[in-house]
Amino acid sequence: MASKIFKLGGGLLIVLFLILSSCKSSNSDPEDSGITYWINSSRVPCVGVSPMECLQVRQSESADWQLFYADIEGFDYEPGYLYRIKVREEKRDPENTPADASSIRYILVSVEEKTPN
């Protein structure tokens, strides 16, 4: 009798584990899907470590354009287009980050929209 209960209990635990492992949490981290960035259609002159050209970005359609000094890994910028993209931000290991690099690594998740300007 005890072994029958043990087998039944073990079977229920396995079924419960399978159910729970197949469910995706509805409260998943919003940054998993990326942060939305709008990219302007032209780069502008800016000065980082030296003179360069920066992207202009904003995180909402109504926000002002801001200079963006870093690269977005995987993003193939083409002048003349307005972009809405999703970007994942990852903190870099401070010990392995060059002095002139951003402390954050920007990685393209997806290009949501690309519109000629």
Z-matrix of the N, CA and C atoms (Angstrom, degrees):
N
C 1 1.454
C 2 1.527 1 110.63
N 3 1.332 2 116.60 1 -44.42
C 4 1.462 3 120.03 2 -179.01
C 5 1.522 4 110.77 3 -64.44
N 6 1.342 5 117.79 4 -37.62
C 7 1.465 6 119.65 5 -179.72
C 8 1.530 7 110.66 6 -68.77
N 9 1.336 8 115.95 7 -32.65
C 10 1.460 9 119.89 8 177.92
C 11 1.535 10 109.91 9 -65.82
N 12 1.320 11 117.20 10 -42.85
C 13 1.469 12 121.99 11 178.12
C 14 1.530 13 109.60 12 -64.97
N 15 1.342 14 116.26 13 -41.80
C 16 1.455 15 121.12 14 179.16
C 17 1.533 16 110.80 15 -61.25
N 18 1.351 17 116.93 16 -44.75
C 19 1.464 18 120.80 17 179.07
C 20 1.524 19 110.82 18 -63.97
N 21 1.324 20 116.93 19 -41.91
C 22 1.455 21 121.48 20 179.79
C 23 1.525 22 109.98 21 -65.34
N 24 1.318 23 116.66 22 -44.06
C 25 1.474 24 121.36 23 179.07
C 26 1.521 25 111.08 24 -64.15
N 27 1.335 26 117.08 25 -42.12
C 28 1.466 27 120.82 26 178.06
C 29 1.519 28 111.34 27 -63.84
N 30 1.316 29 115.73 28 -41.00
C 31 1.471 30 120.03 29 178.28
C 32 1.513 31 111.42 30 -63.79
N 33 1.339 32 116.11 31 -41.06
C 34 1.464 33 119.85 32 178.22
C 35 1.528 34 111.01 33 -64.76
N 36 1.324 35 116.36 34 -38.68
C 37 1.464 36 119.56 35 178.42
C 38 1.530 37 111.16 36 -63.49
N 39 1.311 38 117.02 37 -40.82
C 40 1.465 39 120.74 38 178.82
C 41 1.528 40 110.53 39 -64.15
N 42 1.320 41 116.89 40 -45.01
C 43 1.465 42 121.10 41 179.04
C 44 1.527 43 109.74 42 -62.48
N 45 1.319 44 117.80 43 -44.22
C 46 1.466 45 121.95 44 178.94
C 47 1.521 46 110.62 45 -61.32
N 48 1.326 47 117.19 46 -43.67
C 49 1.456 48 121.71 47 178.20
C 50 1.528 49 110.98 48 -60.16
N 51 1.332 50 117.18 49 -45.18
C 52 1.464 51 121.19 50 179.95
C 53 1.523 52 111.53 51 -63.17
N 54 1.310 53 116.81 52 -40.85
C 55 1.462 54 120.59 53 179.10
C 56 1.521 55 110.28 54 -64.70
N 57 1.316 56 116.85 55 -47.86
C 58 1.459 57 120.30 56 -178.00
C 59 1.522 58 112.19 57 -66.46
N 60 1.319 59 117.54 58 -36.95
C 61 1.465 60 119.64 59 -178.61
C 62 1.526 61 111.96 60 -73.70
N 63 1.328 62 118.34 61 -20.86
C 64 1.462 63 120.24 62 179.57
C 65 1.520 64 112.14 63 -88.66
N 66 1.323 65 117.94 64 -12.66
C 67 1.458 66 121.34 65 -179.69
C 68 1.516 67 109.94 66 -84.46
N 69 1.339 68 116.27 67 136.67
C 70 1.452 69 121.13 68 174.99
C 71 1.510 70 106.67 69 -100.01
N 72 1.307 71 115.91 70 133.99
C 73 1.452 72 120.43 71 -179.47
C 74 1.516 73 110.44 72 -66.43
N 75 1.318 74 117.22 73 135.26
C 76 1.455 75 120.79 74 176.26
C 77 1.518 76 110.51 75 -77.95
N 78 1.325 77 117.03 76 -11.71
C 79 1.456 78 121.41 77 178.06
C 80 1.519 79 110.99 78 -101.76
N 81 1.345 80 117.40 79 34.37
C 82 1.453 81 119.65 80 -178.87
C 83 1.518 82 110.15 81 -66.17
N 84 1.314 83 115.47 82 156.48
C 85 1.450 84 122.65 83 -177.21
C 86 1.522 85 109.85 84 -58.50
N 87 1.350 86 119.20 85 123.56
C 88 1.454 87 120.76 86 -177.82
C 89 1.525 88 112.37 87 -63.72
N 90 1.323 89 118.14 88 -23.15
C 91 1.451 90 120.28 89 -179.87
C 92 1.517 91 111.91 90 -75.52
N 93 1.354 92 117.72 91 -12.44
C 94 1.464 93 119.95 92 175.93
C 95 1.524 94 110.37 93 -60.14
N 96 1.330 95 116.65 94 -34.68
C 97 1.458 96 120.50 95 -177.84
C 98 1.522 97 111.46 96 -87.64
N 99 1.302 98 118.11 97 -7.37
C 100 1.458 99 121.97 98 177.48
C 101 1.515 100 113.05 99 100.24
N 102 1.322 101 113.78 100 166.13
C 103 1.462 102 123.03 101 177.95
C 104 1.519 103 106.76 102 -104.40
N 105 1.320 104 117.28 103 136.11
C 106 1.458 105 120.56 104 -179.74
C 107 1.524 106 110.02 105 -79.95
N 108 1.336 107 114.95 106 129.90
C 109 1.460 108 122.86 107 174.66
C 110 1.527 109 107.62 108 -123.91
N 111 1.323 110 116.35 109 138.42
C 112 1.454 111 122.03 110 169.09
C 113 1.522 112 105.73 111 -101.67
N 114 1.331 113 116.79 112 133.93
C 115 1.460 114 122.69 113 -178.72
C 116 1.524 115 107.92 114 -115.90
N 117 1.334 116 116.31 115 128.27
C 118 1.461 117 121.29 116 -179.82
C 119 1.528 118 110.80 117 -72.20
N 120 1.323 119 115.67 118 165.31
C 121 1.462 120 121.43 119 -171.53
C 122 1.526 121 114.84 120 -79.76
N 123 1.321 122 118.21 121 -6.56
C 124 1.465 123 119.26 122 177.96
C 125 1.515 124 110.66 123 -143.31
N 126 1.320 125 114.81 124 150.22
C 127 1.464 126 120.72 125 172.99
C 128 1.525 127 107.83 126 -81.82
N 129 1.320 128 116.09 127 157.89
C 130 1.468 129 120.27 128 178.81
C 131 1.521 130 109.10 129 -129.26
N 132 1.335 131 116.70 130 152.72
C 133 1.462 132 119.30 131 177.43
C 134 1.528 133 110.55 132 -62.80
N 135 1.319 134 115.64 133 139.99
C 136 1.459 135 121.67 134 177.98
C 137 1.531 136 107.50 135 -152.43
N 138 1.314 137 116.43 136 169.45
C 139 1.459 138 119.97 137 179.14
C 140 1.513 139 108.54 138 -125.68
N 141 1.327 140 115.68 139 116.99
C 142 1.458 141 122.05 140 173.16
C 143 1.518 142 106.29 141 -104.07
N 144 1.317 143 117.37 142 -116.20
C 145 1.462 144 121.59 143 172.21
C 146 1.529 145 108.29 144 -67.96
N 147 1.336 146 115.35 145 -32.35
C 148 1.465 147 122.36 146 176.46
C 149 1.526 148 107.27 147 -146.34
N 150 1.331 149 117.63 148 171.10
C 151 1.468 150 118.59 149 177.01
C 152 1.537 151 110.82 150 -59.65
N 153 1.300 152 116.03 151 140.09
C 154 1.460 153 121.76 152 -177.91
C 155 1.520 154 108.99 153 -157.13
N 156 1.298 155 117.43 154 -176.77
C 157 1.461 156 122.29 155 173.53
C 158 1.518 157 108.37 156 -115.47
N 159 1.324 158 115.82 157 131.46
C 160 1.472 159 121.68 158 -176.64
C 161 1.523 160 111.07 159 -111.19
N 162 1.320 161 114.94 160 149.85
C 163 1.453 162 120.20 161 167.74
C 164 1.521 163 107.94 162 -69.98
N 165 1.321 164 115.68 163 155.33
C 166 1.461 165 121.46 164 170.85
C 167 1.520 166 106.46 165 -108.66
N 168 1.318 167 117.61 166 124.24
C 169 1.459 168 121.21 167 -177.01
C 170 1.521 169 110.67 168 -129.50
N 171 1.313 170 114.25 169 161.28
C 172 1.465 171 121.98 170 170.99
C 173 1.517 172 107.21 171 -152.28
N 174 1.343 173 115.10 172 160.12
C 175 1.462 174 118.84 173 -177.30
C 176 1.517 175 112.76 174 -108.33
N 177 1.319 176 116.74 175 8.48
C 178 1.468 177 121.63 176 169.50
C 179 1.525 178 107.35 177 -154.43
N 180 1.314 179 116.28 178 156.77
C 181 1.466 180 119.51 179 -177.64
C 182 1.513 181 112.70 180 -64.78
N 183 1.315 182 118.26 181 -24.37
C 184 1.460 183 121.12 182 -176.88
C 185 1.536 184 113.10 183 -95.06
N 186 1.319 185 117.96 184 -6.84
C 187 1.468 186 121.20 185 -178.73
C 188 1.528 187 110.73 186 -77.24
N 189 1.323 188 115.78 187 159.79
C 190 1.464 189 121.18 188 175.24
C 191 1.521 190 109.71 189 -74.97
N 192 1.334 191 116.15 190 151.26
C 193 1.455 192 120.86 191 176.41
C 194 1.527 193 109.21 192 -68.88
N 195 1.324 194 115.79 193 139.24
C 196 1.468 195 122.83 194 177.93
C 197 1.523 196 108.56 195 -121.57
N 198 1.328 197 116.46 196 148.48
C 199 1.456 198 119.87 197 175.92
C 200 1.521 199 109.11 198 -72.18
N 201 1.324 200 115.64 199 140.45
C 202 1.463 201 121.73 200 -179.10
C 203 1.521 202 106.92 201 -124.24
N 204 1.328 203 116.17 202 110.34
C 205 1.457 204 122.70 203 -171.93
C 206 1.531 205 113.57 204 -86.97
N 207 1.314 206 118.08 205 -20.17
C 208 1.471 207 122.02 206 -174.44
C 209 1.531 208 110.94 207 -90.25
N 210 1.324 209 115.01 208 169.45
C 211 1.463 210 121.59 209 172.25
C 212 1.524 211 109.11 210 -91.98
N 213 1.327 212 115.47 211 154.31
C 214 1.462 213 121.57 212 172.67
C 215 1.520 214 106.00 213 -110.61
N 216 1.320 215 116.29 214 108.57
C 217 1.464 216 121.26 215 -176.68
C 218 1.527 217 110.58 216 -59.65
N 219 1.333 218 115.76 217 128.98
C 220 1.458 219 120.86 218 177.74
C 221 1.517 220 114.37 219 88.70
N 222 1.344 221 117.77 220 -7.07
C 223 1.462 222 121.42 221 -178.78
C 224 1.522 223 108.94 222 -93.57
N 225 1.329 224 116.45 223 119.96
C 226 1.457 225 122.99 224 -179.87
C 227 1.526 226 107.78 225 -100.99
N 228 1.342 227 115.83 226 87.13
C 229 1.467 228 121.75 227 -177.81
C 230 1.521 229 110.76 228 -67.59
N 231 1.330 230 116.17 229 136.00
C 232 1.454 231 122.76 230 176.72
C 233 1.529 232 107.62 231 -128.26
N 234 1.352 233 118.01 232 117.20
C 235 1.470 234 120.51 233 -179.52
C 236 1.535 235 111.24 234 -56.70
N 237 1.338 236 115.50 235 149.27
C 238 1.464 237 120.53 236 177.87
C 239 1.517 238 114.06 237 94.70
N 240 1.333 239 117.32 238 0.14
C 241 1.463 240 121.47 239 179.73
C 242 1.529 241 110.53 240 -124.35
N 243 1.302 242 115.71 241 141.19
C 244 1.458 243 122.08 242 169.09
C 245 1.517 244 107.02 243 -91.81
N 246 1.318 245 116.91 244 136.21
C 247 1.460 246 121.59 245 -177.34
C 248 1.523 247 110.41 246 -120.63
N 249 1.304 248 115.15 247 148.32
C 250 1.475 249 122.71 248 163.25
C 251 1.520 250 104.22 249 -123.41
N 252 1.330 251 115.43 250 117.41
C 253 1.459 252 120.52 251 -175.08
C 254 1.522 253 110.44 252 -128.92
N 255 1.314 254 115.63 253 161.63
C 256 1.466 255 122.38 254 172.28
C 257 1.525 256 106.44 255 -107.91
N 258 1.324 257 115.04 256 132.75
C 259 1.456 258 121.75 257 -176.94
C 260 1.524 259 109.04 258 -129.30
N 261 1.322 260 115.21 259 138.35
C 262 1.467 261 120.82 260 173.29
C 263 1.527 262 106.95 261 -99.91
N 264 1.318 263 115.97 262 133.98
C 265 1.456 264 121.62 263 177.93
C 266 1.518 265 109.26 264 -106.73
N 267 1.334 266 116.10 265 129.76
C 268 1.465 267 121.74 266 178.19
C 269 1.509 268 108.91 267 -126.65
N 270 1.317 269 116.47 268 134.97
C 271 1.461 270 119.93 269 175.61
C 272 1.520 271 109.19 270 -72.73
N 273 1.319 272 115.67 271 136.62
C 274 1.467 273 121.01 272 177.44
C 275 1.522 274 109.33 273 -85.73
N 276 1.313 275 115.20 274 154.25
C 277 1.459 276 121.37 275 173.72
C 278 1.528 277 107.10 276 -69.55
N 279 1.339 278 118.32 277 117.71
C 280 1.471 279 120.63 278 -176.42
C 281 1.534 280 113.50 279 -57.15
N 282 1.315 281 117.00 280 -30.75
C 283 1.462 282 119.68 281 -178.87
C 284 1.524 283 112.39 282 -71.78
N 285 1.337 284 117.96 283 -23.30
C 286 1.458 285 121.56 284 -178.08
C 287 1.526 286 112.88 285 -111.13
N 288 1.334 287 117.37 286 14.29
C 289 1.457 288 121.37 287 -179.27
C 290 1.525 289 109.59 288 -99.76
N 291 1.342 290 117.32 289 123.87
C 292 1.467 291 119.35 290 176.78
C 293 1.524 292 110.78 291 -59.19
N 294 1.322 293 116.46 292 151.24
C 295 1.468 294 121.87 293 -176.72
C 296 1.525 295 111.95 294 -59.75
N 297 1.329 296 117.83 295 -32.04
C 298 1.458 297 120.50 296 -177.55
C 299 1.529 298 113.39 297 -94.61
N 300 1.336 299 118.21 298 8.54
C 301 1.464 300 121.68 299 -178.60
C 302 1.526 301 110.99 300 -101.61
N 303 1.309 302 115.08 301 158.94
C 304 1.460 303 121.21 302 176.17
C 305 1.523 304 109.80 303 -68.05
N 306 1.315 305 116.24 304 149.54
C 307 1.462 306 120.48 305 176.14
C 308 1.530 307 111.04 306 -78.55
N 309 1.324 308 115.44 307 -5.74
C 310 1.466 309 121.80 308 179.34
C 311 1.517 310 109.17 309 -118.09
N 312 1.307 311 115.72 310 138.52
C 313 1.465 312 122.92 311 175.90
C 314 1.521 313 106.76 312 -100.32
N 315 1.332 314 117.19 313 127.32
C 316 1.461 315 123.02 314 -178.88
C 317 1.527 316 108.26 315 -105.45
N 318 1.333 317 116.50 316 125.60
C 319 1.455 318 121.93 317 -174.92
C 320 1.526 319 108.66 318 -128.03
N 321 1.331 320 116.21 319 127.37
C 322 1.456 321 121.04 320 179.41
C 323 1.523 322 110.09 321 -66.40
N 324 1.327 323 115.83 322 129.18
C 325 1.467 324 121.85 323 173.23
C 326 1.527 325 108.77 324 -95.01
N 327 1.348 326 116.10 325 -48.82
C 328 1.464 327 120.13 326 179.34
C 329 1.521 328 110.55 327 -163.48
N 330 1.330 329 115.41 328 153.85
C 331 1.463 330 121.98 329 170.30
C 332 1.525 331 105.79 330 -95.73
N 333 1.310 332 116.44 331 112.05
C 334 1.462 333 121.85 332 -176.66
C 335 1.538 334 111.44 333 -83.35
N 336 1.328 335 115.95 334 -34.06
C 337 1.463 336 120.23 335 -176.70
C 338 1.526 337 108.86 336 -155.36
N 339 1.320 338 116.66 337 139.38
C 340 1.462 339 123.38 338 175.46
C 341 1.513 340 106.72 339 -137.46
N 342 1.358 341 116.30 340 110.08
C 343 1.452 342 121.65 341 -172.73
C 344 1.519 343 110.51 342 -121.85
N 345 1.337 344 118.85 343 129.95
C 346 1.469 345 119.65 344 175.24
C 347 1.514 346 110.63 345 -60.06
N 348 1.319 347 116.13 346 141.35
C 349 1.461 348 120.28 347 -179.11
C 350 1.514 349 109.35 348 -95.09
